[in-house]
Amino acid sequence: MNLQECTESIRGKVGDNSGLDAVLKFDCGSDGLIVIDGVSTPNTVSNADRDADCTITITLENLNALLTGALNPVTGFMSGKFKVSGDMSVAMKLQKVV
């Protein structure tokens, strides 16, 4: 999946209420970024950069694996496939979304 397809996939998973109650950003480097705004009602998913409570730095390839279930979030974090900065509790809620 390209970045736009990943964005649409996340948008479909988030729906109107992600349960995040925070802003989470997937930073895919030069491939772009995806921001989940779990504070606004309804929740939104966009590619516009903004401040986030938690940022996950991940390659587009690993984001694809995460979204398709090929990469377990805990395993991915522990093996260094992505890095988390900011509020770790927001990242923990990510399992509900993906």
N, C-alpha and C positions, 0 to 999 in steps of 0.2 A: 504494500500500500504506500502511496505517496502521502505527503503531509495533509492534503485536503481530504483524502479518504480516511486517514486516521482521525482528523477533526470530526468528520461526519460520524464515524464509529463511536467516538467518545460522546458526541452530542446525543446519539441514540441511546447510549447506556446511561447518561446522566438524566435525561428527561427534564421534568420541571423541578425536581427536588433530588439533589445528589446526596444530601445528608452530610456534606462536608462542612457547611457553615463557615467557610473560609475560601480564600482564593488560592488555587493551586496552578502552578505553571510547569509544563513540560518544555524544557529547553533542549531542542535537537540541534543546537549549534547552527551551522550554515544552512541546514535544511529548514529552519524556522522554529516556531514555537506554537504551543497550544495552551490557552488559558481557560481554566474552569472557574467561573465565578459562582461559588456556592453560597454567596451572601445575598445576592439580589433574588427577587422573586418575580418571575420564574428564574431558575438558574440559567446561565448562558455559557456557551463555549465559543471562543473566538481565537483568531490568530493575531490579535492586537496585543502588543507588549504593554504590560503594566506591572505595578508592584504586586507581589504575591506574598502570602503568609508562608508558603512552602514552594520551593523550586526543585524539580527533579531534572537533573542533567542526564540525558539519555540519547543514544543514537537512534535514528529513525528505524533502523533494523531491529534494535532491541525493543523499541516502542511497539512495533508491529507484533513481535513475539509476545509482549505483555498483553496486548489487546486481543490476540487470538488464543491466548491461554497456553501457548508454547513455553512461556517464561513465567514461573511463579514469582510474585512480587517479593516475597521474603528471600527466596533463593537468589533472585536477581540482585537484590541489595547486598546480601552477604557475599556474593561472588564478585562484586564490583562492576556489574553490568550497568548500573546507574548510581548516581550520587544524589543524596538528599541534603538540601540546605534549608534552614529556617525551622519552622515548627514541625517536628517529627510526628506529633499526634495527627496532623493533617494527612501526612503520608500514610499513616496507619489506616486511616479511613478510606484510603484509595482502594482497598480490597473490595469494598462495597460497590465501587463504581466499575472496576475492571474485573 
